[in-house]
Amino acid sequence: MKKPLRILFAGSPAIAVPALEAVAGCGEGEVFVLAGLLTNPDSPRGRSGKLEPTECAAALDRLSHEIQILKPEKLDGATRAEVEALEPDLLVSFAYGKIFGPKFLGLFPLGGINIHPSLLPKYRGPTPIPAAIINGETETGITIQRLAEEMDSGDVLVQEKVPLDGLETTASLGETMAKKASELLPALLRDIAENGLQGKPQDHDAATYCSLITKADGLIDWNMGALEIEARIRAYTPWPLSWTMHGGLELFVLKAQALEPGSVEAPSDPALPGKVLGKDRNNGIIVQTGKGVLAVSELQYRTKKALEWKAFLNGAHNFIGERLGV
C-alpha cells in the first residue's frame, strides 16, 4: 500500500472547521492523513481580552492532542523548518489569512490547494460570500482550486453550485459553504492521492474581484434603495453589522426587509431618506429610503442588547418621526 498523503491544513475561522474535522476524523487505512494544522496565533477575545485560540485550533484540540498545531506570526525561516519537519505532501488552505510565498509552497511536493466560497473566477478575493449577497446573486458556490502565485487564479479541481433564495446572511451562507467544503474535500484528497493534481484552467478574462470589508462599510446610506440596504444588512451579518446614527448614538439594524410598493400606506408628504414613518404590526418599524421603504424588525444600540422592534419602541417613545443617519 502506498504511503498516505500527508496533509498540512491551513485555516483559522469557524468556516474552515468542518473541512478540518473531515480530514482529521478520517480513520486508519485512509489514503491521506492530517500531519498538522497551521493557524493564526491566539488573540484577545471578549471584554476580558483573554487570549483565545482560533476556532480551527480549538476544534483540533478537542479532536486530538497528538496532531501538531503551528501558530506562527510570520511564515519565516523558523516556521518553514517546523513545517518541513512534519514531512507534508500537500497544503490544504481554507481562510487562513496569510499569503504563501514560493519558499513556503516549495515545502510541499504536490503543492497546495485552496477552498474558496465562490464560483471562481467570480469573486476572487477575501469576501466572496458578502459580495454575492450584496450583488443579489441567485446562485453562488464553492471552488477548490490549485494554489497559484496570483490570488485565487489556480486551476479548478472541483466546483459545486449553491442556489440562493435572497434570505441568506453571511453567517448562514458561511455555514452552508463550510458544510459543502467538508463534503467535497475528502473525495478530492483521495483522488489526488491516486491521480495527482489535475485541474481545469480558469477563464481569467471573466474574473471579478471583491475587497476587504471595514466597519465603515456597515454605515447605512439611506439614499440607497430599500432592496440595496436590505442586502447589505444581510451581507454584514455577523460583521461589521449595519448601523446608523440616532440621537448621537450608533444604532445597529440587525434584521430588516424591503417591502413591496403599496404594502404599507404611503406618507401624505414626500419623506426624506432615513425618516421613521411609523410601524406596521406585521413587519416592524417603517423607514423611508431613497427608493421604497424598509421594515426594520430587530435593532440594537451599541452597548445595549438586541431588541425585537416592539420592545425597542417601548423604550424609545419618540423614535417614530425621527430621521436616522443625521
Buried (B, 14 or more C-beta within 10 A) or exposed (E): EEEBBBBBBBBBBBBBBBBBBBBBEBEEEBBBBBBBBBBBEBEEEEEEEEEBBBBBBBBBEEBEEEBBBBBBEEBEEEBBEBBEEBEBBBBBBBBBEBEBEEEBBEBBEBBBBBBBBBBBBBBBBBBBBBBBBBBEBEEBBBBBBBBBEEBBBBBBBBBBEBEBEEEBBBBBBBBBBBBBBBBBBBEBBBBBBEEEBEBEEBEEEEBBBBEEBEEEBBBBBBBBBBBBBBBBBBBBBEEBBBBBBBEEEBBBBBBBBBBEEEBBEEEEEEBEBBBBBBBBEEBBBBBBBBBBBBBBBBBBBEEEEEBEBEEBBEEBEEBBEBBBBE
